[in-house]
Structure formats: structure tokens, C-alpha cells
Amino acid sequence: MHNEELKALFDQQAAGYDQQWAGMAPIRDNLHFLMGSLFSGLPEDARILCVGVGTGVEIGYLAARFPGWRFTAVDPSGAMLEVCRERARRGGFVERCNFHEGYLDTLDSARKHDGATCFLVSQFFLDPSARSAFFGEIAARLKPSGVLASADLAADTASPAYEVLLHAWMTLMSGAGVQPEMLERARAAYARDVAILPAARVGQIIEAAGFASSVVFFQAGLMQGWVSRMP
């Protein structure tokens, strides 16, 4: 799926996105809880880059936990970014946010960030070199020793274990209230539009982008998370 197709899809889903995936919130909340611990050593006035921020749930969590932090919210979907902006207004932290509609290549790389988040974004790069270049764009906007928390679907799809995990993941989403048409769309996307790779391979792709290390810190079903640090 090309960038413009993805953008149009998320534009369509923006208004009801959080409600649509509300049943999966326990996984998201656990990811954010662990992310907060990984970021706890950053400066009190840290600036955080949130790539593919969507509706801004992770910014809401971090803004409440770290009241001195500022955020750069990046997303190509204007509709998603507007939901994120409204969340920031309601939460009282909109003045701590800079909203950038577009991709990383249009974001000024001169302003460096202490940390970054990137959740369920890099998996849409089917070509490993393009995926590594994407992480390189993030690395270029981080300070030395900057920290990235990222998460994507990951598994060895050639292993029998993948079918076990995939069935459990689909059952989980169904039980969480995800509509049948969305389940079918997800299943088709996993086979065609999402690069589901073994966790170790994803870590190698991240490190090839300029990060000194990349370590798995989270797993829930098919979703895994990595903490990566700049030299």
C-alpha cells in the first residue's frame, strides 16, 4: 500500500479510530507504561518526537507523566493530527506541542530531540532498506544518547509459531470488539501490506540506521517493542 493510500485510509478512520480499537487498550496502556519507565532518565525539559502519532494517545500519557516535556507530533494524516490536537486541547498541554502534518523528510532536522516514539509505523515499509532509511530519519533528529521507543508487529512468519500467534491475535481483536470487516482487512494487510519480520531482524534494521543498540522491551501477541539508543 502506497503512502497516499495509507494516508487516505487513516483520514477516513480518524474520527472513530480510538473507539474502534478501544478494546485493545490494555495492550496499548502496558506499552506506554513501560515506555515511560524507559524515558524516565531524560531531562525534565525534554523534547520528544512522536512519529506517526495518530490520535496522540502516547503524547497524552507522556504529557501527564512528565509535565515539563514538549512534543513534536508528526503524521501525514491531517484528520488524525486534528484529533491529536483536540486531545491536547482537552488535556491542557496543546501549548507544549508542535504539530507537523507530513512526513519526516519535511521536518527540520536541525532541531534535535531527546527521545522519540514510533508505534505501528515502520511495519508498512516492505523494503528493509527503506525501513532502515526511515529509522535513519528519526536518528537524524535525535541528540547523542537519544532514546527511541518503537513497536511493530513482529514474528517469524515461516515458523509454525506464527500461525498460533496469528490465530490468538485475531481472536483477541475479535473479543475486544473489533468489527469483522476490520478483522478481514487486517488479515489481508498482514499478508500483503505489512512487513512482519522476526524481532531480531527488526533490531538489525534499526541499528543499521545509526542506533548503537536496539533491545526488545515489550511483547504482547504479535506486537513487539524495541528501545534503541543513539551513540
C-alpha positions as CSV (number, residue, x, y, z in Angstrom):
1,M,0.0,0.0,0.0
2,H,1.5,3.4,-1.1
3,N,1.8,6.4,1.2
4,E,-1.2,8.2,-0.3
5,E,-3.4,5.1,0.1
6,L,-2.4,4.8,3.7
7,K,-3.0,8.5,4.3
8,A,-6.4,8.3,2.8
9,L,-7.2,5.2,4.9
10,F,-6.3,6.9,8.2
11,D,-8.0,10.1,7.2
12,Q,-11.2,8.0,6.8
13,Q,-10.8,6.3,10.2
14,A,-9.6,9.3,12.3
15,A,-12.9,10.3,13.8
16,G,-13.8,6.8,15.2
17,Y,-10.3,5.4,15.4
18,D,-9.9,5.4,19.2
19,Q,-13.4,3.9,19.8
20,Q,-12.8,1.3,17.1
21,W,-9.7,0.0,18.9
22,A,-10.8,0.7,22.5
23,G,-10.9,-3.0,23.3
24,M,-7.2,-3.3,22.7
25,A,-6.4,-0.5,25.2
26,P,-4.8,-2.8,27.8
27,I,-2.0,-3.7,25.4
28,R,-1.5,-0.1,24.4
29,D,-1.5,1.1,28.1
30,N,1.0,-1.6,29.1
31,L,3.3,-0.5,26.2
32,H,3.0,3.2,27.3
33,F,3.7,2.3,31.0
34,L,6.9,0.5,30.0
35,M,7.8,3.3,27.6
36,G,7.5,5.9,30.4
37,S,10.0,3.9,32.5
38,L,12.5,3.8,29.6
39,F,12.2,7.6,29.2
40,S,12.3,8.4,32.9
41,G,16.0,9.4,32.7
42,L,15.5,12.1,30.1
43,P,15.8,15.7,31.1
44,E,12.9,17.5,32.9
45,D,12.6,19.8,29.8
46,A,13.0,17.0,27.2
47,R,11.7,17.4,23.7
48,I,10.1,14.2,22.3
49,L,9.5,13.4,18.6
50,C,6.3,11.3,18.1
51,V,6.4,9.8,14.5
52,G,3.1,8.6,13.0
53,V,1.4,10.0,16.2
54,G,-2.1,9.3,15.0
55,T,-4.6,10.4,17.6
56,G,-1.9,11.2,20.1
57,V,-2.5,8.7,22.9
58,E,1.2,8.3,23.7
59,I,1.6,12.1,23.9
60,G,-1.3,12.3,26.3
61,Y,0.3,9.7,28.6
62,L,3.8,11.3,28.5
63,A,2.4,14.8,28.9
64,A,0.6,13.8,32.1
65,R,3.6,11.9,33.5
66,F,6.3,14.5,32.5
67,P,4.8,18.0,32.9
68,G,8.0,19.8,31.7
69,W,8.3,17.9,28.4
70,R,7.5,19.3,24.9
71,F,6.4,17.3,21.9
72,T,6.7,17.3,18.1
73,A,3.7,15.4,16.7
74,V,4.3,14.2,13.1
75,D,1.6,12.5,11.0
76,P,0.8,12.6,7.3
77,S,-2.9,12.4,8.0
78,G,-4.4,15.8,8.7
79,A,-7.5,14.2,10.2
80,M,-5.6,12.1,12.6
81,L,-3.4,15.1,13.6
82,E,-6.6,17.2,14.3
83,V,-7.8,14.5,16.7
84,C,-4.4,14.6,18.3
85,R,-4.6,18.4,18.6
86,E,-8.1,18.2,20.2
87,R,-6.8,15.7,22.7
88,A,-4.0,18.1,23.6
89,R,-6.5,20.9,24.0
90,R,-8.7,18.9,26.3
91,G,-5.7,17.7,28.3
92,G,-4.3,21.2,28.7
93,F,-1.0,20.6,27.0
94,V,-1.6,21.9,23.5
95,E,0.9,24.7,24.1
96,R,3.6,22.1,24.7
97,C,3.1,20.6,21.3
98,N,4.2,21.4,17.7
99,F,2.1,19.7,15.1
100,H,3.6,18.8,11.7
101,E,1.4,17.4,9.0
102,G,3.6,15.4,6.7
103,Y,6.5,13.0,6.7
104,L,9.9,13.2,8.4
105,D,11.6,14.4,5.3
106,T,9.7,17.7,5.5
107,L,10.5,18.1,9.2
108,D,13.5,20.3,10.1
109,S,16.4,18.1,11.2
110,A,18.2,21.0,12.8
111,R,16.1,20.8,15.9
112,K,17.2,17.8,17.9
113,H,15.1,15.7,20.3
114,D,15.9,13.8,23.5
115,G,13.6,10.9,22.7
116,A,11.2,9.6,20.1
117,T,8.2,7.3,19.7
118,C,7.2,5.4,16.6
119,F,4.3,2.9,17.1
120,L,3.0,0.6,14.3
121,V,4.5,2.7,11.6
122,S,7.8,1.1,10.3
123,Q,6.0,-2.1,9.5
124,F,4.4,-0.5,6.4
125,F,7.9,-0.3,4.8
126,L,8.1,-3.6,2.9
127,D,11.6,-3.0,1.7
128,P,14.2,-3.4,4.5
129,S,16.5,-0.7,3.1
130,A,13.6,1.8,3.0
131,R,12.6,0.8,6.5
132,S,16.2,1.4,7.7
133,A,16.2,4.8,5.9
134,F,13.0,5.7,7.8
135,F,14.7,4.9,11.1
136,G,17.7,6.9,9.9
137,E,15.4,10.0,9.5
138,I,14.4,9.6,13.2
139,A,18.1,9.1,14.2
140,A,19.0,12.4,12.4
141,R,16.6,14.2,14.6
142,L,17.8,12.8,17.9
143,K,20.6,14.1,20.2
144,P,23.6,11.9,21.1
145,S,22.3,9.2,23.6
146,G,18.8,10.0,22.5
147,V,16.2,7.2,23.0
148,L,13.7,5.7,20.6
149,A,10.8,3.6,21.7
150,S,9.2,1.8,18.7
151,A,6.7,-1.0,18.3
152,D,5.5,-3.1,15.3
153,L,4.0,-6.4,14.5
154,A,6.9,-8.9,14.5
155,A,7.2,-12.7,14.2
156,D,8.9,-15.4,12.1
157,T,6.2,-15.9,9.6
158,A,7.9,-19.1,8.3
159,S,7.6,-20.7,11.7
160,P,4.7,-22.8,12.9
161,A,4.5,-20.5,15.9
162,Y,3.3,-17.7,13.6
163,E,0.0,-19.4,12.9
164,V,-0.5,-19.9,16.6
165,L,0.2,-16.3,17.3
166,L,-1.9,-15.0,14.4
167,H,-4.9,-17.1,15.4
168,A,-4.6,-15.8,19.0
169,W,-4.2,-12.2,17.8
170,M,-7.3,-12.4,15.6
171,T,-9.2,-14.0,18.4
172,L,-8.0,-11.3,20.8
173,M,-9.1,-8.5,18.4
174,S,-12.5,-10.1,17.9
175,G,-13.1,-10.4,21.6
176,A,-12.0,-6.8,22.0
177,G,-14.9,-5.7,19.8
178,V,-13.0,-5.1,16.6
179,Q,-15.6,-5.2,13.8
180,P,-15.5,-8.3,11.4
181,E,-14.7,-6.2,8.4
182,M,-11.7,-4.6,10.1
183,L,-10.5,-8.1,11.1
184,E,-10.6,-9.2,7.5
185,R,-8.9,-6.0,6.4
186,A,-6.2,-6.6,9.0
187,R,-5.7,-10.3,8.0
188,A,-5.3,-9.3,4.3
189,A,-2.9,-6.4,5.2
190,Y,-0.7,-8.7,7.2
191,A,-0.2,-10.9,4.2
192,R,0.2,-8.1,1.7
193,D,0.9,-4.6,3.2
194,V,2.8,-5.2,6.4
195,A,6.4,-6.4,6.8
196,I,6.1,-8.8,9.7
197,L,9.7,-9.8,10.4
198,P,11.4,-11.6,13.3
199,A,12.2,-9.3,16.2
200,A,16.0,-9.8,15.8
201,R,15.8,-8.8,12.1
202,V,13.9,-5.6,13.0
203,G,16.5,-4.8,15.6
204,Q,19.2,-5.1,12.9
205,I,17.3,-2.8,10.6
206,I,17.1,-0.2,13.4
207,E,20.8,-0.5,14.3
208,A,21.7,-0.2,10.6
209,A,20.0,3.3,10.7
210,G,22.6,4.6,13.1
211,F,21.4,3.5,16.6
212,A,24.1,2.0,18.9
213,S,21.8,-0.7,20.3
214,S,18.2,-2.0,19.9
215,V,16.7,-4.2,22.6
216,V,13.2,-5.8,22.8
217,F,11.4,-4.5,25.9
218,F,7.8,-5.5,25.1
219,Q,5.8,-8.2,23.6
220,A,2.0,-8.8,23.5
221,G,0.9,-11.3,21.0
222,L,2.2,-10.2,17.6
223,M,3.2,-6.8,18.8
224,Q,6.8,-6.2,20.0
225,G,8.6,-3.1,21.2
226,W,12.2,-2.0,20.9
227,V,14.2,0.5,22.9
228,S,17.0,1.9,20.8
229,R,19.7,4.4,21.8
230,M,21.9,6.7,19.8
231,P,25.7,6.6,20.2
